[in-house]
Amino acid sequence: MKKFVILGSGTSGLIAATMIKKRWGDQVSVSLYYDAKKRNIAVGESTTPIVTYFLKKYLDVDITDFLKDTGSTVKLGINFKDWIPGVEYFHGFPELDFSNTHYPESLYSILIDDYDGGMNYSKATSTLPSHTFRFVHALHIDTQVFSKYLEERIENDIEIIDDIAEKVNSDGENIESIVFRNSGEVKADFYIDASGFNSILLKELNPKWNDISDYLPINRAIPQQVPHQFAEVPSYTLAEATDNGWIWRIPIGNRYGTGYLYSSRFTSDEEAREKYNQWLLENFNTKLQTDRIIEYNPGYYENHWIGNCMAVGLSSGFIEPLESTGIHIIIQQLKDFIEYNSTLNNLKYNRMECNRRCNSLYKEVVEFVCLHYNTNRTDSKFWRYMTSHKTEWVKAFDEKCREEFLEEISIENGKEFWHVDSYIQVAQGLKMFKPESIKKFLDSLPNGDEILHNCRLRYEEVKRAKTQNMNIPHRSVLNGSVVINNH
Ligand SMILES: Cc1cc2nc3c(=O)[nH]c(=O)nc-3n(C[C@H](O)[C@H](O)[C@H](O)COP(=O)(O)OP(=O)(O)OC[C@H]3O[C@@H](n4cnc5c(N)ncnc54)[C@H](O)[C@@H]3O)c2cc1C
């Protein structure tokens, strides 16, 4: 039997415990240590569709029951408001079946100026689709309820111990033991570092840090929950740009989770609190009631798995939550760990592969998040900085969109998180395509007419399906009167 010690009982530690125990059962023992005074970071409530995969595969959960039991809501995408002032656009989860086409239907719809959002979901609504399309969706979850939910399902299979890690012994390549305040010295075969921003275990193994603050400088968040009686329940997260950052708004149960994100380079904490207070008054007629400010360094470790220690979640890195990628990365890290390390032999090759995959996931998130800042705004110090500090990738991508269009192969190489449809939704939302360029692009291709013809057929198919979609009130699914088919 291999012994795992997990440090941390936030979303990362609990997901790690669940997936490891479910995969290896009696082959492993799992002990999870945490500091009861800081159980978890208490943010991280908007997810991607991988969370429904996790719930179904690892806990055999029925999503309709889960919604009822936890006050969670369904998320079809993110609505971006005011990234270009006065403009709103929607990034909905795409249907992933592009089997017959290398060029998405949006090539045609943008060309004829009839773009209607992504393949599946077009705009921010309070409805859910009927079953014409495969129903790709994510969830908005209450962190504390979610943690309790996971804990209740695994507490009989693992050991959960309230104790503080005070010292870590390592030889620089592997963790040798952790010394806890009450339990004393504890040794294991594998250590999972789920200790949050402090990366208590991984840090002992001299990991290289990739700082991304030059192009994503946001490093502060003020979260506040706002009680709310929903007349209609939005099926999306709202990301609203401000003059110095952005604000999230996530519908859960009888409240919104909201939070103000800004960079300490451009905005003082006092100024941010003032602006957020003003926003809360304007939008919810309520004041800022918290003193809490979450501080972090944006970036990620080059290798999250070193020797016998794998860092997951915040201890492996953090990119601002604009595309709700935190929990997705946790599940992917564990999924890779389980698949590559199936024998539990901890081979160097498997570690290298997992590190390579996680690294490219982080890189993709950085690029995609940077793309959202390609607004060319210059109306504040923050936006002037963002506009003059674009990454080389964003600049090249911008040129590609403006001069040509996006075919499937221009995205799929090395990218796993989002499909070309996602990139198109954001690029179109930021007005990066030009019908004249698309036309010239098609003219220059040997089979341009055929491509256009196929895109048109696909466009008509999507349009037909969309008119039959999006007609179930979200609320009727949440209260169980309509059961969603999400297989
Ligand atoms: C502002 C913000 C917004 C976010 N929004 C989203 C979002 O919308 N969607 C999303 O997917 N992700 C989001 N995230 C990321 C998400 O919150 C995290 O990925 C997720 O909560 C996992 O956190 P964690 O478990 O890694 O760390 P934490 O929740 O910080 O847990 C750390 C654990 O380590 C334990 N610990 C620490 N030190 C010790 C010690 N010495 N001894 C014992 N135990 C110790 C603590 O007790 C705790 O249990 C957001 C993050 C931030 C900062």
The ligand as an ORCA input file, in Angstrom:
! r2SCAN-3c Opt
* xyz 0 1
  C      -9.775     35.987     -6.528
  C      -9.883     34.566     -7.008
  C     -10.970     34.179     -7.758
  C     -11.053     32.858     -8.234
  N     -12.110     32.504     -9.015
  C     -12.139     31.271     -9.543
  C     -13.209     30.850    -10.356
  O     -14.170     31.579    -10.589
  N     -13.175     29.597    -10.868
  C     -12.147     28.732    -10.604
  O     -12.160     27.604    -11.127
  N     -11.144     29.091     -9.798
  C     -11.105     30.319     -9.267
  N     -10.100     30.665     -8.440
  C      -9.113     29.643     -8.083
  C      -9.717     28.747     -6.998
  O     -10.133     29.543     -5.922
  C      -8.715     27.737     -6.511
  O      -8.153     27.082     -7.620
  C      -9.390     26.707     -5.639
  O     -10.164     27.305     -4.647
  C      -8.376     25.802     -5.018
  O      -7.676     26.411     -3.969
  P      -6.629     25.518     -3.199
  O      -7.318     24.343     -2.632
  O      -5.489     25.252     -4.108
  O      -6.092     26.474     -2.058
  P      -6.833     26.983     -0.714
  O      -8.307     27.017     -0.838
  O      -6.127     28.244     -0.338
  O      -6.491     25.875      0.377
  C      -5.240     25.816      1.011
  C      -5.318     24.720      2.084
  O      -4.017     24.538      2.638
  C      -4.125     24.459      4.048
  N      -2.866     24.915      4.638
  C      -2.139     26.001      4.293
  N      -1.054     26.083      5.077
  C      -1.103     25.018      5.940
  C      -0.262     24.547      6.970
  N       0.880     25.163      7.314
  N      -0.632     23.418      7.633
  C      -1.768     22.758      7.320
  N      -2.582     23.160      6.327
  C      -2.245     24.269      5.659
  C      -5.303     25.369      4.407
  O      -5.842     25.022      5.673
  C      -6.260     25.043      3.256
  O      -7.011     23.913      3.594
  C     -10.025     31.948     -7.919
  C      -8.958     32.337     -7.123
  C      -8.867     33.628     -6.679
  C      -7.679     34.039     -5.842
*
